[in-house]
Amino acid sequence: MGRRELKERDGSSRRKKKSHKIYAFIVLALAAAILAAVVFLLFYVQKIEVKGNDYVTEQEIVDAVQNDDLSVNALYILGKYALGKGKVLPCLEQMKVRLNAPWIVKVDVKEKPIVGYVRNGELYDYFDKEGFVVLESSALIEGVPYIEGIGMGEVKLYQHLESKNTKIFEQLLETSREIAKYGLKPDRIVCEGDVIYLYMGRIRIRLGKTVSAEKIAQITPILEKIGDKEGTLHLENYSEVQGTVTFQEEPLPQESGGDEPTGDAGDGTPEADGVQDSSGEGAPEADGVQDSSGEGAPEADGV
């Protein structure tokens, strides 16, 4: 076989190999295109299910999840939240994203608990335990207490209330939880300095600087003994060890607020064996309200 024949055979072999490579590339390209089309069509978001929201609307959460043009794809949404790149609303403590089906995105959220609200013109601004405004609405949410006397400046959504005493928000959270637990519905909650008061009808209840389940549990049975009198019920020193409480019959202030608490200085109040009014005659004593050395204040269920 001559050199010419060998060259022709080698050239033919190279052309066949090149042709095979082009064919393989075309096949792979078509396969990739088909796979991409399948992924796009199969994982095209048709529905977003939201669970766990109360005051945040479902649409707000959906808009946060689909906040860019590529968020029509469920795998893309899943990936960006897995990498911590997904948008989470500031009013949410937690947001988990998963797939219920290739075309259904499931979003589980945990909202920051609301402590109370303040009035802002015609709007209600609801805030959490850190004084962070999580919701601004013209609607009043049932069961959320109105808070007075925080001494804030300008109120804006997703910003902190400008209060001198930021620690009081934690105590307000405890107050909100406990009054809900015991079914109490105060007319308002007032902060005077770092002292917390509940207003219920003609009675002002001084809880002091710290709030506990033990204090809140005493309110209902003691109010039943006080009857229709008007005045201040001192619970600031009450505990499981210190069982004495004092009732001071007096006209209640029409408006509260300011930076300094009214009434006795500090958290101390005159103590007596039982619930007493300012005249010393004592409130009606059905079973008595005695200190811890006696039978103790009447306790609500769960204390």
C-alpha positions as CSV (number, residue, x, y, z in Angstrom):
1,M,0.0,0.0,0.0
2,G,1.4,3.4,-1.0
3,R,1.7,6.5,1.0
4,R,-1.1,8.1,-0.9
5,E,-3.6,5.4,0.1
6,L,-2.5,5.7,3.7
7,K,-3.0,9.4,3.8
8,E,-6.5,9.0,2.2
9,R,-7.4,6.4,4.9
10,D,-6.2,8.5,7.7
11,G,-8.1,11.5,6.4
12,S,-11.3,9.5,6.1
13,S,-10.9,8.2,9.7
14,R,-10.4,11.8,11.0
15,R,-13.5,12.9,9.2
16,K,-15.5,10.1,10.7
17,K,-14.3,10.9,14.2
18,K,-15.1,14.6,13.8
19,S,-18.5,13.7,12.5
20,H,-19.2,11.4,15.5
21,K,-18.2,14.3,17.9
22,I,-20.5,16.7,16.2
23,Y,-23.3,14.1,16.3
24,A,-22.6,13.5,20.0
25,F,-22.6,17.2,20.8
26,I,-25.9,17.7,19.0
27,V,-27.5,14.7,20.9
28,L,-26.2,16.1,24.2
29,A,-27.4,19.6,23.4
30,L,-30.9,18.3,22.5
31,A,-31.0,16.2,25.6
32,A,-30.0,19.2,27.7
33,A,-32.7,21.3,26.0
34,I,-35.3,18.7,26.6
35,L,-34.2,18.3,30.3
36,A,-34.3,22.1,30.7
37,A,-37.8,22.2,29.2
38,V,-39.0,19.4,31.4
39,V,-37.6,21.1,34.5
40,F,-39.0,24.4,33.6
41,L,-42.5,23.0,32.9
42,L,-42.5,20.5,35.7
43,F,-41.2,22.9,38.3
44,Y,-43.1,25.9,37.1
45,V,-44.8,27.3,40.2
46,Q,-48.6,27.0,40.0
47,K,-49.4,27.4,43.7
48,I,-47.8,28.7,46.9
49,E,-49.3,27.4,50.1
50,V,-48.7,29.5,53.3
51,K,-49.1,28.2,56.8
52,G,-48.6,29.8,60.2
53,N,-49.5,33.4,59.4
54,D,-52.0,35.3,61.5
55,Y,-51.5,39.0,61.1
56,V,-49.3,38.9,58.0
57,T,-51.4,38.4,54.8
58,E,-50.7,35.4,52.6
59,Q,-50.2,37.8,49.6
60,E,-47.4,39.6,51.4
61,I,-45.6,36.3,52.0
62,V,-46.1,35.2,48.4
63,D,-44.8,38.5,47.1
64,A,-41.7,38.1,49.3
65,V,-41.1,34.5,48.0
66,Q,-41.5,35.6,44.3
67,N,-39.6,38.8,44.5
68,D,-37.6,38.4,41.3
69,D,-38.2,37.2,37.7
70,L,-36.7,33.7,38.2
71,S,-39.0,32.9,41.1
72,V,-41.5,31.3,38.8
73,N,-39.4,28.1,39.2
74,A,-39.8,26.1,42.3
75,L,-36.3,24.7,42.3
76,Y,-34.9,28.2,42.1
77,I,-37.0,29.3,45.1
78,L,-36.0,26.3,47.1
79,G,-32.3,26.9,46.2
80,K,-32.2,30.6,47.1
81,Y,-33.8,30.0,50.6
82,A,-31.5,27.0,51.2
83,L,-28.6,29.3,50.6
84,G,-30.0,32.1,52.8
85,K,-30.6,34.4,49.8
86,G,-34.4,34.4,50.0
87,K,-36.4,37.4,51.2
88,V,-37.8,37.2,54.7
89,L,-40.2,39.8,56.0
90,P,-38.9,41.7,59.1
91,C,-42.1,40.7,61.1
92,L,-41.3,37.0,60.8
93,E,-39.2,35.1,63.3
94,Q,-38.8,32.1,61.0
95,M,-39.6,31.1,57.4
96,K,-39.2,27.6,55.9
97,V,-39.7,26.8,52.3
98,R,-40.2,23.3,50.8
99,L,-42.0,21.6,48.0
100,N,-45.3,19.8,48.3
101,A,-45.1,18.8,44.7
102,P,-42.7,20.0,41.9
103,W,-45.2,22.8,41.1
104,I,-46.4,23.6,44.6
105,V,-44.2,25.6,47.1
106,K,-45.1,25.2,50.8
107,V,-44.1,28.1,53.1
108,D,-44.2,27.7,56.9
109,V,-43.8,30.9,58.8
110,K,-43.6,31.9,62.5
111,E,-44.6,35.5,63.2
112,K,-43.0,37.7,65.9
113,P,-45.6,37.7,68.7
114,I,-47.4,41.0,69.2
115,V,-47.1,42.6,72.7
116,G,-49.5,45.5,72.2
117,Y,-50.3,48.5,70.1
118,V,-50.1,52.3,70.1
119,R,-52.2,54.7,68.2
120,N,-50.6,56.5,65.3
121,G,-53.1,59.0,64.0
122,E,-55.9,56.9,62.4
123,L,-53.7,53.8,62.4
124,Y,-52.8,51.2,65.0
125,D,-49.1,50.2,65.2
126,Y,-48.5,46.8,66.7
127,F,-45.1,45.9,68.2
128,D,-43.2,43.0,69.6
129,K,-41.2,42.4,72.8
130,E,-38.3,44.5,71.5
131,G,-40.5,47.4,70.6
132,F,-40.2,46.6,66.9
133,V,-43.3,47.6,64.9
134,V,-44.4,44.5,63.1
135,L,-47.7,45.6,61.7
136,E,-49.4,48.9,60.9
137,S,-53.2,48.7,60.2
138,S,-56.4,50.6,60.3
139,A,-58.0,47.5,61.8
140,L,-58.1,46.7,65.6
141,I,-57.0,43.2,66.4
142,E,-59.1,41.7,69.2
143,G,-57.3,40.7,72.3
144,V,-54.2,42.9,71.8
145,P,-53.8,45.4,74.6
146,Y,-53.5,49.2,74.1
147,I,-50.3,50.5,75.6
148,E,-49.9,54.0,77.0
149,G,-47.0,55.9,78.5
150,I,-44.1,54.4,76.5
151,G,-42.9,57.9,75.5
152,M,-42.0,57.1,71.9
153,G,-41.2,59.4,69.1
154,E,-42.1,58.9,65.5
155,V,-43.6,55.5,64.8
156,K,-42.7,53.7,61.5
157,L,-43.4,50.2,60.2
158,Y,-40.4,47.8,60.6
159,Q,-38.6,50.2,63.0
160,H,-38.2,50.2,66.7
161,L,-40.3,52.5,68.9
162,E,-38.1,55.2,70.3
163,S,-38.5,54.5,74.0
164,K,-36.1,55.4,76.9
165,N,-36.8,52.1,78.6
166,T,-36.4,49.2,76.1
167,K,-36.4,46.5,78.8
168,I,-40.0,47.2,79.6
169,F,-41.1,45.6,76.3
170,E,-40.1,42.2,77.7
171,Q,-42.3,42.7,80.7
172,L,-45.1,43.9,78.4
173,L,-44.8,40.6,76.5
174,E,-45.1,38.7,79.7
175,T,-48.1,40.8,80.7
176,S,-49.7,40.1,77.3
177,R,-49.2,36.4,77.6
178,E,-50.5,36.0,81.1
179,I,-53.6,38.1,80.8
180,A,-54.5,36.1,77.7
181,K,-53.8,32.9,79.6
182,Y,-56.2,33.9,82.4
183,G,-58.8,35.4,80.2
184,L,-58.4,39.0,81.4
185,K,-59.3,41.9,79.1
186,P,-57.9,45.2,80.6
187,D,-59.2,48.4,79.2
188,R,-55.6,49.5,78.8
189,I,-52.0,48.9,79.9
190,V,-50.1,51.9,81.2
191,C,-46.4,52.3,81.6
192,E,-45.3,54.9,84.1
193,G,-41.5,54.9,84.0
194,D,-40.7,51.2,84.4
195,V,-43.8,50.4,86.4
196,I,-46.7,48.6,84.6
197,Y,-50.4,49.2,85.4
198,L,-53.5,47.4,84.3
199,Y,-56.8,49.4,84.1
200,M,-59.9,47.3,84.5
201,G,-63.1,49.2,85.0
202,R,-62.8,51.3,88.2
203,I,-59.7,49.4,89.4
204,R,-56.0,50.2,88.6
205,I,-53.7,47.3,89.2
206,R,-50.1,48.0,89.9
207,L,-47.9,45.1,88.8
208,G,-44.6,46.8,89.4
209,K,-41.4,46.5,87.4
210,T,-41.7,42.7,86.8
211,V,-44.8,40.7,85.8
212,S,-45.4,37.1,86.8
213,A,-48.0,34.4,86.4
214,E,-48.5,34.5,90.2
215,K,-49.5,38.1,90.2
216,I,-51.9,37.8,87.2
217,A,-53.5,34.8,88.7
218,Q,-54.7,36.8,91.8
219,I,-56.5,39.5,89.9
220,T,-59.8,37.8,89.2
221,P,-60.5,36.5,92.7
222,I,-59.4,39.7,94.4
223,L,-61.5,41.9,92.1
224,E,-64.5,39.8,93.1
225,K,-63.8,40.7,96.8
226,I,-63.3,44.4,96.0
227,G,-66.6,44.7,94.3
228,D,-67.6,48.1,92.8
229,K,-65.1,50.2,94.7
230,E,-62.7,52.5,92.9
231,G,-59.0,52.5,93.6
232,T,-55.5,50.9,93.1
233,L,-54.8,47.3,93.8
234,H,-51.1,46.8,94.7
235,L,-49.6,43.6,93.4
236,E,-46.1,44.8,92.8
237,N,-44.7,42.9,95.9
238,Y,-46.9,39.8,95.6
239,S,-45.2,36.4,95.1
240,E,-45.6,32.8,96.3
241,V,-43.6,33.8,99.4
242,Q,-45.0,37.3,99.9
243,G,-48.7,36.8,99.8
244,T,-49.9,40.2,101.1
245,V,-51.7,42.6,98.8
246,T,-53.1,46.1,99.4
247,F,-56.1,47.9,98.0
248,Q,-56.1,51.7,98.2
249,E,-59.5,53.3,97.6
250,E,-59.0,56.5,95.6
251,P,-60.2,58.3,92.5
252,L,-58.3,57.1,89.4
253,P,-56.5,59.5,87.1
254,Q,-58.4,60.2,83.9
255,E,-55.2,60.0,81.8
256,S,-51.9,58.3,82.5
257,G,-48.4,58.6,81.0
258,G,-45.3,60.5,81.6
259,D,-41.9,59.2,82.7
260,E,-42.4,58.9,86.4
261,P,-44.8,56.5,88.2
262,T,-47.5,58.0,90.4
263,G,-48.5,56.8,93.9
264,D,-45.9,55.5,96.4
265,A,-42.3,55.9,95.6
266,G,-40.6,52.8,94.3
267,D,-42.4,49.4,94.5
268,G,-43.1,49.5,98.2
269,T,-46.7,49.8,99.5
270,P,-48.3,49.7,102.9
271,E,-49.0,46.1,103.8
272,A,-51.9,44.8,105.8
273,D,-53.3,41.4,106.6
274,G,-55.8,41.2,103.8
275,V,-56.9,43.6,101.1
276,Q,-57.5,47.0,102.6
277,D,-58.8,50.2,101.3
278,S,-57.4,53.6,102.2
279,S,-59.8,54.0,105.2
280,G,-58.4,50.8,106.7
281,E,-61.8,49.1,106.8
282,G,-60.8,46.5,104.3
283,A,-62.5,45.1,101.2
284,P,-65.1,42.5,101.5
285,E,-63.4,39.3,102.7
286,A,-65.0,36.3,101.2
287,D,-62.5,33.6,102.5
288,G,-60.1,36.5,103.3
289,V,-56.9,37.5,101.5
290,Q,-54.1,36.9,103.8
291,D,-50.3,36.8,103.7
292,S,-48.3,33.7,103.0
293,S,-48.2,32.7,106.7
294,G,-52.0,32.3,106.5
295,E,-54.1,30.7,103.9
296,G,-52.7,32.9,101.1
297,A,-54.5,34.9,98.5
298,P,-57.1,33.0,96.5
299,E,-55.4,31.6,93.4
300,A,-56.7,31.0,90.0
301,D,-56.4,27.7,88.3
302,G,-52.9,26.9,87.0
303,V,-50.9,28.7,89.7
